[in-house]
Amino acid sequence: MFASGSLKFQIKEKRQFQNIPGTRHSASKASLLLSSGIVSFDYILGGGIPVGSVLLIEEDDNGVFSRLVVKYFLAEGIACEHGLYVASLDCDANQLVSELPTPVDSDPEHNPNYGQSSGQDLKIAWRYKDIPAVQSSPTLSGTSFGRNFDLTVTVPKDVLLNREIACWPHDRESNEDPYHSVLQQLQYWIIQHGHSTEGQARKTVLRVAIHSLGSPLWPDADSKLPRFFYCLKAIMRSAYAACVVTIPSRLLQKSTVDHCEHLSDNAVLLESLANNPNPLFSEYSGLLKLCKLSAINTLATHVPETRDWAFKLRKRRFIIEKLHLPPELEESNQREQDDGASFSCGSKSSNKFDF
């Protein structure tokens, strides 16, 4: 038996979150979220990228679309006046920052008449007439989180000069381990600029982008990447920061990619459809596959309404939509053959008793 008064219960104080521009609180995860720069991508990730997390992007064949996602992530940081830390061996980090798109007030390719009746009924097959239209591009209801960007207009240089931007300077002729150098300078930058959780209250966060990690320019990638991700995740957990890493998974061993996914909080795969002859995918530029969704500060991960996603690259913007097949508006020869075969009673020969 416990002595009287030996047990004392105290009400746990509510966790206080800082009001940092460009972030929002997640009630379900009890954490801060950053926008990826793509509103529909934020929806897929459960509202955004959690502060203190690592997002892994497995690159498409040529790395074109994964680089665009990185640009959106960094451009959102410029618009929110967040700090940036960019590292890459495959391209000049300063050049990557100079190509960031600029935000616009509205969707650059938005059609205000979309979804309205045009006075003329659409001519579609009768079997699709009563089916409701598909909401292709999901959005976060009740919030203005995230922005629209115009890919044809870059951020002015004077704006970049007024932002906290660090580009990883690596000397290719030195014998220093690039993996150690990236982590060492990242940790130094976090401490020196007050992004550590152990420091004073911050008014901004740091966005970290590591482009094409594990490419042929990175030595011994298969053996060093798992350790790198382990250390990177530890650094992110102790900082007001979020990291996006792209890797050329097609060039790495499957076991290495599996380790990287396991040590990341969120992981997605981009697949290009440039060489895909299937006419059903003709309107899409590629597919987005969910490999892992985070469960930070919660027992259950976010489950989107579908796991089938595709993306389109237009002149002014990059779009992520639900993957769905368009209705068959015309009766094709193949369909006529299928219909004929379905009523043949399974017999190839023709006689008067066939139905």
Short mmCIF file of the C-alpha atoms (twelve columns), coordinates in Angstrom:
data_MODEL
# 
_entry.id   MODEL 
# 
loop_
_atom_site.group_PDB 
_atom_site.id 
_atom_site.type_symbol 
_atom_site.label_atom_id 
_atom_site.label_alt_id 
_atom_site.label_comp_id 
_atom_site.label_asym_id 
_atom_site.label_seq_id 
_atom_site.Cartn_x 
_atom_site.Cartn_y 
_atom_site.Cartn_z 
_atom_site.pdbx_PDB_model_num 
ATOM 1   C CA . MET A 1   0.000   0.000   0.000   1 
ATOM 2   C CA . PHE A 2   1.168   3.489   -0.780  1 
ATOM 3   C CA . ALA A 3   1.398   5.979   2.034   1 
ATOM 4   C CA . SER A 4   -1.090  8.803   2.007   1 
ATOM 5   C CA . GLY A 5   0.197   11.735  0.003   1 
ATOM 6   C CA . SER A 6   3.025   9.743   -1.573  1 
ATOM 7   C CA . LEU A 7   1.540   10.052  -5.058  1 
ATOM 8   C CA . LYS A 8   1.298   13.451  -6.641  1 
ATOM 9   C CA . PHE A 9   -0.135  14.180  -10.063 1 
ATOM 10  C CA . GLN A 10  0.646   17.296  -11.978 1 
ATOM 11  C CA . ILE A 11  -1.192  18.591  -15.017 1 
ATOM 12  C CA . LYS A 12  1.175   18.606  -17.962 1 
ATOM 13  C CA . GLU A 13  1.520   22.012  -19.498 1 
ATOM 14  C CA . LYS A 14  0.476   22.394  -23.092 1 
ATOM 15  C CA . ARG A 15  3.340   22.441  -25.523 1 
ATOM 16  C CA . GLN A 16  3.927   25.932  -26.804 1 
ATOM 17  C CA . PHE A 17  4.777   26.436  -30.470 1 
ATOM 18  C CA . GLN A 18  6.527   29.453  -31.832 1 
ATOM 19  C CA . ASN A 19  4.715   31.575  -34.377 1 
ATOM 20  C CA . ILE A 20  7.206   31.371  -37.220 1 
ATOM 21  C CA . PRO A 21  6.246   32.936  -40.571 1 
ATOM 22  C CA . GLY A 22  5.703   30.379  -43.314 1 
ATOM 23  C CA . THR A 23  4.792   27.571  -40.900 1 
ATOM 24  C CA . ARG A 24  1.583   26.250  -39.429 1 
ATOM 25  C CA . HIS A 25  0.716   24.022  -36.491 1 
ATOM 26  C CA . SER A 26  -0.466  20.475  -37.023 1 
ATOM 27  C CA . ALA A 27  -3.057  19.544  -34.416 1 
ATOM 28  C CA . SER A 28  -2.820  15.832  -35.206 1 
ATOM 29  C CA . LYS A 29  0.976   15.644  -35.083 1 
ATOM 30  C CA . ALA A 30  1.685   18.360  -32.495 1 
ATOM 31  C CA . SER A 31  4.407   19.768  -34.719 1 
ATOM 32  C CA . LEU A 32  5.234   22.630  -37.051 1 
ATOM 33  C CA . LEU A 33  4.775   22.154  -40.788 1 
ATOM 34  C CA . LEU A 34  6.481   23.800  -43.754 1 
ATOM 35  C CA . SER A 35  5.028   24.055  -47.225 1 
ATOM 36  C CA . SER A 36  6.854   22.169  -49.969 1 
ATOM 37  C CA . GLY A 37  5.963   24.962  -52.391 1 
ATOM 38  C CA . ILE A 38  3.431   22.709  -54.168 1 
ATOM 39  C CA . VAL A 39  -0.018  22.830  -52.554 1 
ATOM 40  C CA . SER A 40  -1.118  19.405  -53.806 1 
ATOM 41  C CA . PHE A 41  2.156   17.870  -52.585 1 
ATOM 42  C CA . ASP A 42  1.509   19.315  -49.122 1 
ATOM 43  C CA . TYR A 43  -1.839  17.528  -49.118 1 
ATOM 44  C CA . ILE A 44  -0.197  14.214  -50.028 1 
ATOM 45  C CA . LEU A 45  2.305   14.593  -47.170 1 
ATOM 46  C CA . GLY A 46  -0.438  15.252  -44.637 1 
ATOM 47  C CA . GLY A 47  -0.402  19.043  -44.608 1 
ATOM 48  C CA . GLY A 48  3.251   19.815  -45.304 1 
ATOM 49  C CA . ILE A 49  6.805   18.872  -44.356 1 
ATOM 50  C CA . PRO A 50  7.303   18.586  -40.574 1 
ATOM 51  C CA . VAL A 51  10.026  20.766  -39.087 1 
ATOM 52  C CA . GLY A 52  12.893  18.515  -38.022 1 
ATOM 53  C CA . SER A 53  12.226  15.901  -40.708 1 
ATOM 54  C CA . VAL A 54  13.921  14.549  -43.842 1 
ATOM 55  C CA . LEU A 55  12.048  14.175  -47.134 1 
ATOM 56  C CA . LEU A 56  13.621  11.740  -49.609 1 
ATOM 57  C CA . ILE A 57  12.896  12.105  -53.336 1 
ATOM 58  C CA . GLU A 58  14.016  9.301   -55.624 1 
ATOM 59  C CA . GLU A 59  14.867  10.986  -58.902 1 
ATOM 60  C CA . ASP A 60  13.347  10.367  -62.313 1 
ATOM 61  C CA . ASP A 61  15.582  9.074   -65.114 1 
ATOM 62  C CA . ASN A 62  17.051  12.459  -66.066 1 
ATOM 63  C CA . GLY A 63  16.513  14.208  -62.738 1 
ATOM 64  C CA . VAL A 64  14.498  17.001  -64.380 1 
ATOM 65  C CA . PHE A 65  11.355  16.747  -62.269 1 
ATOM 66  C CA . SER A 66  13.134  16.094  -58.970 1 
ATOM 67  C CA . ARG A 67  15.155  19.253  -59.524 1 
ATOM 68  C CA . LEU A 68  11.905  21.171  -60.061 1 
ATOM 69  C CA . VAL A 69  10.530  19.924  -56.737 1 
ATOM 70  C CA . VAL A 70  13.716  21.145  -55.028 1 
ATOM 71  C CA . LYS A 71  13.307  24.554  -56.692 1 
ATOM 72  C CA . TYR A 72  9.737   24.847  -55.434 1 
ATOM 73  C CA . PHE A 73  10.867  23.931  -51.916 1 
ATOM 74  C CA . LEU A 74  13.589  26.590  -51.945 1 
ATOM 75  C CA . ALA A 75  11.418  29.207  -53.669 1 
ATOM 76  C CA . GLU A 76  8.809   28.849  -50.934 1 
ATOM 77  C CA . GLY A 77  11.593  29.517  -48.437 1 
ATOM 78  C CA . ILE A 78  12.596  32.708  -50.247 1 
ATOM 79  C CA . ALA A 79  8.981   33.905  -50.204 1 
ATOM 80  C CA . CYS A 80  8.682   33.157  -46.460 1 
ATOM 81  C CA . GLU A 81  12.102  34.668  -45.665 1 
ATOM 82  C CA . HIS A 82  13.435  31.335  -44.419 1 
ATOM 83  C CA . GLY A 83  17.111  30.464  -44.419 1 
ATOM 84  C CA . LEU A 84  18.456  28.205  -47.194 1 
ATOM 85  C CA . TYR A 85  21.292  25.687  -47.196 1 
ATOM 86  C CA . VAL A 86  21.949  24.133  -50.627 1 
ATOM 87  C CA . ALA A 87  24.466  21.391  -51.430 1 
ATOM 88  C CA . SER A 88  25.237  19.573  -54.679 1 
ATOM 89  C CA . LEU A 89  28.126  18.054  -56.588 1 
ATOM 90  C CA . ASP A 90  26.208  17.685  -59.864 1 
ATOM 91  C CA . CYS A 91  25.403  21.355  -60.342 1 
ATOM 92  C CA . ASP A 92  26.474  24.743  -59.071 1 
ATOM 93  C CA . ALA A 93  24.425  25.431  -55.949 1 
ATOM 94  C CA . ASN A 94  24.546  29.183  -56.606 1 
ATOM 95  C CA . GLN A 95  23.199  28.621  -60.113 1 
ATOM 96  C CA . LEU A 96  20.388  26.478  -58.713 1 
ATOM 97  C CA . VAL A 97  19.381  29.270  -56.335 1 
ATOM 98  C CA . SER A 98  19.457  31.861  -59.129 1 
ATOM 99  C CA . GLU A 99  16.914  29.787  -61.116 1 
ATOM 100 C CA . LEU A 100 14.238  29.741  -58.404 1 
ATOM 101 C CA . PRO A 101 10.753  30.726  -59.629 1 
ATOM 102 C CA . THR A 102 8.988   33.772  -58.292 1 
ATOM 103 C CA . PRO A 103 5.616   33.658  -56.479 1 
ATOM 104 C CA . VAL A 104 2.476   35.015  -58.136 1 
ATOM 105 C CA . ASP A 105 -0.853  36.106  -56.685 1 
ATOM 106 C CA . SER A 106 -2.865  33.459  -58.530 1 
ATOM 107 C CA . ASP A 107 -2.373  30.261  -60.471 1 
ATOM 108 C CA . PRO A 108 -0.438  31.329  -63.629 1 
ATOM 109 C CA . GLU A 109 -2.447  28.952  -65.806 1 
ATOM 110 C CA . HIS A 110 -5.758  29.094  -63.968 1 
ATOM 111 C CA . ASN A 111 -8.872  29.264  -66.125 1 
ATOM 112 C CA . PRO A 112 -11.639 31.152  -64.285 1 
ATOM 113 C CA . ASN A 113 -14.306 29.522  -66.466 1 
ATOM 114 C CA . TYR A 114 -13.175 26.020  -65.622 1 
ATOM 115 C CA . GLY A 115 -15.996 23.888  -64.273 1 
ATOM 116 C CA . GLN A 116 -18.740 26.325  -65.368 1 
ATOM 117 C CA . SER A 117 -21.426 25.448  -67.836 1 
ATOM 118 C CA . SER A 118 -20.706 26.909  -71.258 1 
ATOM 119 C CA . GLY A 119 -24.281 26.909  -72.575 1 
ATOM 120 C CA . GLN A 120 -23.536 23.868  -74.713 1 
ATOM 121 C CA . ASP A 121 -23.819 20.435  -73.182 1 
ATOM 122 C CA . LEU A 122 -20.646 18.410  -73.333 1 
ATOM 123 C CA . LYS A 123 -20.830 15.534  -75.742 1 
ATOM 124 C CA . ILE A 124 -19.804 12.495  -73.723 1 
ATOM 125 C CA . ALA A 125 -20.772 8.865   -73.639 1 
ATOM 126 C CA . TRP A 126 -24.114 8.223   -71.920 1 
ATOM 127 C CA . ARG A 127 -22.570 5.856   -69.394 1 
ATOM 128 C CA . TYR A 128 -20.407 8.693   -67.965 1 
ATOM 129 C CA . LYS A 129 -23.114 11.355  -67.900 1 
ATOM 130 C CA . ASP A 130 -24.181 10.892  -64.269 1 
ATOM 131 C CA . ILE A 131 -20.696 10.287  -62.877 1 
ATOM 132 C CA . PRO A 132 -19.408 13.281  -60.837 1 
ATOM 133 C CA . ALA A 133 -16.322 15.095  -62.071 1 
ATOM 134 C CA . VAL A 134 -13.010 14.025  -60.568 1 
ATOM 135 C CA . GLN A 135 -11.286 16.525  -58.252 1 
ATOM 136 C CA . SER A 136 -7.846  16.067  -59.788 1 
ATOM 137 C CA . SER A 137 -5.818  18.653  -57.871 1 
ATOM 138 C CA . PRO A 138 -6.320  18.345  -54.094 1 
ATOM 139 C CA . THR A 139 -5.956  21.383  -51.871 1 
ATOM 140 C CA . LEU A 140 -5.734  21.997  -48.139 1 
ATOM 141 C CA . SER A 141 -9.183  23.233  -47.195 1 
ATOM 142 C CA . GLY A 142 -9.533  26.180  -44.861 1 
ATOM 143 C CA . THR A 143 -5.978  27.462  -45.242 1 
ATOM 144 C CA . SER A 144 -3.895  29.627  -47.539 1 
ATOM 145 C CA . PHE A 145 -0.781  27.564  -46.816 1 
ATOM 146 C CA . GLY A 146 1.633   27.554  -49.751 1 
ATOM 147 C CA . ARG A 147 1.892   29.706  -52.862 1 
ATOM 148 C CA . ASN A 148 1.694   29.566  -56.630 1 
ATOM 149 C CA . PHE A 149 4.890   30.064  -58.629 1 
ATOM 150 C CA . ASP A 150 5.607   31.018  -62.220 1 
ATOM 151 C CA . LEU A 151 8.428   28.926  -63.696 1 
ATOM 152 C CA . THR A 152 9.066   31.474  -66.457 1 
ATOM 153 C CA . VAL A 153 10.046  34.257  -64.017 1 
ATOM 154 C CA . THR A 154 12.988  33.935  -61.621 1 
ATOM 155 C CA . VAL A 155 13.479  35.622  -58.263 1 
ATOM 156 C CA . PRO A 156 15.237  39.024  -58.584 1 
ATOM 157 C CA . LYS A 157 18.856  39.111  -57.475 1 
ATOM 158 C CA . ASP A 158 18.260  41.893  -54.953 1 
ATOM 159 C CA . VAL A 159 15.734  39.669  -53.165 1 
ATOM 160 C CA . LEU A 160 18.262  36.828  -52.959 1 
ATOM 161 C CA . LEU A 161 20.871  39.175  -51.502 1 
ATOM 162 C CA . ASN A 162 18.538  39.978  -48.600 1 
ATOM 163 C CA . ARG A 163 17.997  36.333  -47.658 1 
ATOM 164 C CA . GLU A 164 20.007  33.951  -45.494 1 
ATOM 165 C CA . ILE A 165 21.478  31.605  -48.128 1 
ATOM 166 C CA . ALA A 166 24.403  29.211  -47.770 1 
ATOM 167 C CA . CYS A 167 25.712  27.190  -50.712 1 
ATOM 168 C CA . TRP A 168 27.955  24.297  -49.811 1 
ATOM 169 C CA . PRO A 169 31.447  25.082  -51.159 1 
ATOM 170 C CA . HIS A 170 33.283  21.859  -51.899 1 
ATOM 171 C CA . ASP A 171 36.769  21.786  -53.377 1 
ATOM 172 C CA . ARG A 172 36.862  18.876  -55.813 1 
ATOM 173 C CA . GLU A 173 40.662  18.795  -55.625 1 
ATOM 174 C CA . SER A 174 40.742  18.350  -51.850 1 
ATOM 175 C CA . ASN A 175 40.858  14.960  -50.160 1 
ATOM 176 C CA . GLU A 176 38.140  15.869  -47.664 1 
ATOM 177 C CA . ASP A 177 35.225  13.472  -47.448 1 
ATOM 178 C CA . PRO A 178 32.246  15.297  -49.065 1 
ATOM 179 C CA . TYR A 179 29.720  13.506  -46.839 1 
ATOM 180 C CA . HIS A 180 31.477  14.694  -43.693 1 
ATOM 181 C CA . SER A 181 31.973  18.168  -45.137 1 
ATOM 182 C CA . VAL A 182 28.258  18.665  -45.894 1 
ATOM 183 C CA . LEU A 183 27.173  17.575  -42.421 1 
ATOM 184 C CA . GLN A 184 29.909  19.507  -40.626 1 
ATOM 185 C CA . GLN A 185 29.156  22.792  -42.383 1 
ATOM 186 C CA . LEU A 186 25.403  22.254  -42.021 1 
ATOM 187 C CA . GLN A 187 25.713  21.779  -38.271 1 
ATOM 188 C CA . TYR A 188 28.004  24.807  -38.037 1 
ATOM 189 C CA . TRP A 189 25.493  26.938  -39.965 1 
ATOM 190 C CA . ILE A 190 22.608  25.809  -37.745 1 
ATOM 191 C CA . ILE A 191 24.475  26.724  -34.561 1 
ATOM 192 C CA . GLN A 192 25.936  30.013  -35.810 1 
ATOM 193 C CA . HIS A 193 22.627  31.316  -37.179 1 
ATOM 194 C CA . GLY A 194 20.521  30.260  -34.223 1 
ATOM 195 C CA . HIS A 195 18.497  27.460  -35.817 1 
ATOM 196 C CA . SER A 196 19.288  25.007  -33.027 1 
ATOM 197 C CA . THR A 197 16.456  24.009  -30.688 1 
ATOM 198 C CA . GLU A 198 18.774  24.635  -27.751 1 
ATOM 199 C CA . GLY A 199 19.239  28.292  -28.593 1 
ATOM 200 C CA . GLN A 200 16.994  31.296  -28.151 1 
ATOM 201 C CA . ALA A 201 13.555  31.578  -29.698 1 
ATOM 202 C CA . ARG A 202 13.755  31.665  -33.473 1 
ATOM 203 C CA . LYS A 203 11.715  33.771  -35.872 1 
ATOM 204 C CA . THR A 204 12.537  31.688  -38.921 1 
ATOM 205 C CA . VAL A 205 13.530  28.171  -39.957 1 
ATOM 206 C CA . LEU A 206 16.197  26.686  -42.202 1 
ATOM 207 C CA . ARG A 207 15.392  24.823  -45.415 1 
ATOM 208 C CA . VAL A 208 18.073  22.319  -46.419 1 
ATOM 209 C CA . ALA A 209 18.275  20.936  -49.967 1 
ATOM 210 C CA . ILE A 210 20.815  18.282  -50.972 1 
ATOM 211 C CA . HIS A 211 20.582  17.671  -54.698 1 
ATOM 212 C CA . SER A 212 21.447  14.343  -56.368 1 
ATOM 213 C CA . LEU A 213 23.165  12.820  -53.350 1 
ATOM 214 C CA . GLY A 214 24.802  9.512   -54.244 1 
ATOM 215 C CA . SER A 215 25.457  10.312  -57.906 1 
ATOM 216 C CA . PRO A 216 28.713  9.056   -59.496 1 
ATOM 217 C CA . LEU A 217 30.422  12.229  -58.256 1 
ATOM 218 C CA . TRP A 218 29.869  11.096  -54.659 1 
ATOM 219 C CA . PRO A 219 32.439  8.393   -53.791 1 
ATOM 220 C CA . ASP A 220 31.420  5.062   -52.232 1 
ATOM 221 C CA . ALA A 221 27.748  6.017   -52.196 1 
ATOM 222 C CA . ASP A 222 26.371  2.552   -51.451 1 
ATOM 223 C CA . SER A 223 28.486  2.164   -48.328 1 
ATOM 224 C CA . LYS A 224 28.301  5.748   -47.002 1 
ATOM 225 C CA . LEU A 225 24.728  6.843   -47.681 1 
ATOM 226 C CA . PRO A 226 23.066  4.953   -44.778 1 
ATOM 227 C CA . ARG A 227 25.449  6.487   -42.247 1 
ATOM 228 C CA . PHE A 228 24.982  9.912   -43.840 1 
ATOM 229 C CA . PHE A 229 21.183  9.725   -43.527 1 
ATOM 230 C CA . TYR A 230 21.474  8.578   -39.924 1 
ATOM 231 C CA . CYS A 231 23.601  11.622  -39.024 1 
ATOM 232 C CA . LEU A 232 21.467  13.982  -41.120 1 
ATOM 233 C CA . LYS A 233 18.304  12.877  -39.355 1 
ATOM 234 C CA . ALA A 234 19.938  13.445  -35.955 1 
ATOM 235 C CA . ILE A 235 20.931  16.980  -36.974 1 
ATOM 236 C CA . MET A 236 17.418  17.784  -38.237 1 
ATOM 237 C CA . ARG A 237 15.814  16.547  -35.027 1 
ATOM 238 C CA . SER A 238 17.777  19.095  -33.008 1 
ATOM 239 C CA . ALA A 239 17.129  22.089  -35.274 1 
ATOM 240 C CA . TYR A 240 14.364  24.318  -36.561 1 
ATOM 241 C CA . ALA A 241 14.959  22.995  -40.045 1 
ATOM 242 C CA . ALA A 242 13.593  20.641  -42.696 1 
ATOM 243 C CA . CYS A 243 15.586  18.816  -45.352 1 
ATOM 244 C CA . VAL A 244 14.812  17.615  -48.888 1 
ATOM 245 C CA . VAL A 245 17.263  15.107  -50.384 1 
ATOM 246 C CA . THR A 246 17.177  13.719  -53.921 1 
ATOM 247 C CA . ILE A 247 19.020  10.515  -54.831 1 
ATOM 248 C CA . PRO A 248 19.452  8.731   -58.198 1 
ATOM 249 C CA . SER A 249 17.971  5.462   -56.942 1 
ATOM 250 C CA . ARG A 250 18.416  3.772   -60.332 1 
ATOM 251 C CA . LEU A 251 22.208  4.017   -59.872 1 
ATOM 252 C CA . LEU A 252 22.254  2.613   -56.339 1 
ATOM 253 C CA . GLN A 253 21.826  -0.865  -54.933 1 
ATOM 254 C CA . LYS A 254 18.323  -1.715  -53.786 1 
ATOM 255 C CA . SER A 255 19.519  -2.391  -50.236 1 
ATOM 256 C CA . THR A 256 21.036  1.104   -50.112 1 
ATOM 257 C CA . VAL A 257 17.802  2.711   -51.293 1 
ATOM 258 C CA . ASP A 258 15.843  0.707   -48.721 1 
ATOM 259 C CA . HIS A 259 18.133  1.956   -45.944 1 
ATOM 260 C CA . CYS A 260 17.720  5.558   -47.126 1 
ATOM 261 C CA . GLU A 261 13.932  5.215   -47.154 1 
ATOM 262 C CA . HIS A 262 13.955  3.689   -43.676 1 
ATOM 263 C CA . LEU A 263 16.069  6.528   -42.260 1 
ATOM 264 C CA . SER A 264 13.923  9.226   -43.911 1 
ATOM 265 C CA . ASP A 265 10.612  10.506  -42.587 1 
ATOM 266 C CA . ASN A 266 8.875   10.814  -45.964 1 
ATOM 267 C CA . ALA A 267 9.931   9.187   -49.231 1 
ATOM 268 C CA . VAL A 268 8.500   9.485   -52.747 1 
ATOM 269 C CA . LEU A 269 9.562   8.155   -56.141 1 
ATOM 270 C CA . LEU A 270 9.274   10.162  -59.372 1 
ATOM 271 C CA . GLU A 271 8.916   8.134   -62.559 1 
ATOM 272 C CA . SER A 272 9.132   9.806   -65.963 1 
ATOM 273 C CA . LEU A 273 6.695   8.768   -68.700 1 
ATOM 274 C CA . ALA A 274 8.703   10.298  -71.533 1 
ATOM 275 C CA . ASN A 275 9.419   6.905   -73.106 1 
ATOM 276 C CA . ASN A 276 6.155   5.233   -72.124 1 
ATOM 277 C CA . PRO A 277 4.134   4.303   -75.247 1 
ATOM 278 C CA . ASN A 278 0.884   3.768   -73.328 1 
ATOM 279 C CA . PRO A 279 -1.653  6.287   -74.748 1 
ATOM 280 C CA . LEU A 280 -3.557  6.329   -71.440 1 
ATOM 281 C CA . PHE A 281 -0.694  8.330   -69.886 1 
ATOM 282 C CA . SER A 282 -0.281  10.747  -72.794 1 
ATOM 283 C CA . GLU A 283 -1.473  13.793  -70.819 1 
ATOM 284 C CA . TYR A 284 0.940   13.176  -67.927 1 
ATOM 285 C CA . SER A 285 4.665   13.833  -67.647 1 
ATOM 286 C CA . GLY A 286 5.269   11.228  -64.962 1 
ATOM 287 C CA . LEU A 287 4.032   9.295   -61.953 1 
ATOM 288 C CA . LEU A 288 4.533   10.010  -58.252 1 
ATOM 289 C CA . LYS A 289 4.703   6.937   -56.021 1 
ATOM 290 C CA . LEU A 290 4.508   7.059   -52.230 1 
ATOM 291 C CA . CYS A 291 7.245   4.981   -50.618 1 
ATOM 292 C CA . LYS A 292 6.894   6.152   -47.010 1 
ATOM 293 C CA . LEU A 293 4.837   8.672   -45.038 1 
ATOM 294 C CA . SER A 294 5.967   10.082  -41.703 1 
ATOM 295 C CA . ALA A 295 4.514   9.235   -38.305 1 
ATOM 296 C CA . ILE A 296 6.200   11.986  -36.291 1 
ATOM 297 C CA . ASN A 297 4.555   12.608  -32.884 1 
ATOM 298 C CA . THR A 298 1.672   10.303  -33.766 1 
ATOM 299 C CA . LEU A 299 0.850   6.601   -33.711 1 
ATOM 300 C CA . ALA A 300 -0.728  6.556   -37.165 1 
ATOM 301 C CA . THR A 301 0.572   7.913   -40.447 1 
ATOM 302 C CA . HIS A 302 -1.432  10.186  -42.707 1 
ATOM 303 C CA . VAL A 303 -3.335  8.137   -45.291 1 
ATOM 304 C CA . PRO A 304 -4.287  10.083  -48.443 1 
ATOM 305 C CA . GLU A 305 -7.499  9.135   -50.218 1 
ATOM 306 C CA . THR A 306 -5.495  7.515   -53.013 1 
ATOM 307 C CA . ARG A 307 -1.944  6.345   -53.619 1 
ATOM 308 C CA . ASP A 308 -2.097  6.858   -57.382 1 
ATOM 309 C CA . TRP A 309 -0.651  10.243  -58.334 1 
ATOM 310 C CA . ALA A 310 0.729   11.757  -61.512 1 
ATOM 311 C CA . PHE A 311 2.318   15.072  -62.428 1 
ATOM 312 C CA . LYS A 312 2.339   17.405  -65.406 1 
ATOM 313 C CA . LEU A 313 4.974   19.923  -66.422 1 
ATOM 314 C CA . ARG A 314 3.517   22.960  -68.113 1 
ATOM 315 C CA . LYS A 315 5.208   26.107  -69.327 1 
ATOM 316 C CA . ARG A 316 4.527   28.060  -66.155 1 
ATOM 317 C CA . ARG A 317 3.939   25.485  -63.455 1 
ATOM 318 C CA . PHE A 318 4.415   21.948  -62.166 1 
ATOM 319 C CA . ILE A 319 1.171   20.150  -61.266 1 
ATOM 320 C CA . ILE A 320 0.544   17.032  -59.159 1 
ATOM 321 C CA . GLU A 321 -2.858  15.408  -59.681 1 
ATOM 322 C CA . LYS A 322 -4.750  12.245  -58.884 1 
ATOM 323 C CA . LEU A 323 -4.101  9.629   -61.521 1 
ATOM 324 C CA . HIS A 324 -7.311  8.757   -63.323 1 
ATOM 325 C CA . LEU A 325 -8.118  7.541   -66.803 1 
ATOM 326 C CA . PRO A 326 -10.178 9.801   -69.087 1 
ATOM 327 C CA . PRO A 327 -13.599 8.534   -70.229 1 
ATOM 328 C CA . GLU A 328 -13.749 6.692   -73.521 1 
ATOM 329 C CA . LEU A 329 -15.563 9.203   -75.717 1 
ATOM 330 C CA . GLU A 330 -15.422 7.227   -78.931 1 
ATOM 331 C CA . GLU A 331 -16.119 3.613   -79.732 1 
ATOM 332 C CA . SER A 332 -12.782 2.231   -80.884 1 
ATOM 333 C CA . ASN A 333 -12.199 -0.786  -83.114 1 
ATOM 334 C CA . GLN A 334 -10.708 -2.600  -80.147 1 
ATOM 335 C CA . ARG A 335 -13.896 -2.057  -78.140 1 
ATOM 336 C CA . GLU A 336 -16.013 -3.360  -81.019 1 
ATOM 337 C CA . GLN A 337 -13.866 -6.479  -81.115 1 
ATOM 338 C CA . ASP A 338 -14.218 -6.905  -77.355 1 
ATOM 339 C CA . ASP A 339 -17.992 -6.464  -77.537 1 
ATOM 340 C CA . GLY A 340 -18.220 -8.961  -80.362 1 
ATOM 341 C CA . ALA A 341 -16.156 -11.494 -78.465 1 
ATOM 342 C CA . SER A 342 -18.263 -11.125 -75.330 1 
ATOM 343 C CA . PHE A 343 -21.438 -12.194 -77.181 1 
ATOM 344 C CA . SER A 344 -19.996 -15.087 -79.149 1 
ATOM 345 C CA . CYS A 345 -20.769 -17.762 -76.503 1 
ATOM 346 C CA . GLY A 346 -17.090 -18.698 -76.557 1 
ATOM 347 C CA . SER A 347 -17.166 -20.251 -80.030 1 
ATOM 348 C CA . LYS A 348 -15.033 -19.022 -82.882 1 
ATOM 349 C CA . SER A 349 -17.082 -20.815 -85.552 1 
ATOM 350 C CA . SER A 350 -20.163 -19.107 -86.929 1 
ATOM 351 C CA . ASN A 351 -23.455 -20.962 -87.356 1 
ATOM 352 C CA . LYS A 352 -27.176 -20.279 -87.090 1 
ATOM 353 C CA . PHE A 353 -27.357 -21.443 -83.461 1 
ATOM 354 C CA . ASP A 354 -24.845 -18.827 -82.237 1 
ATOM 355 C CA . PHE A 355 -26.342 -15.879 -80.381 1 
# 
